[in-house]
Amino acid sequence: MNYKNNDRFEYNGSAFIVFITVIAIAVSLLGIVVSIR
């Protein structure tokens, strides 16, 4: 049980990091597009 809970915690942490990374990339691309326009 403990191992399964830890694995789930790590998965959520990784998903959270990926989610933030995707948002950061999207904001950066949006800023570049606005700068070009």
Order of alpha helices (4+ residues) and beta strands (2+ residues): alpha
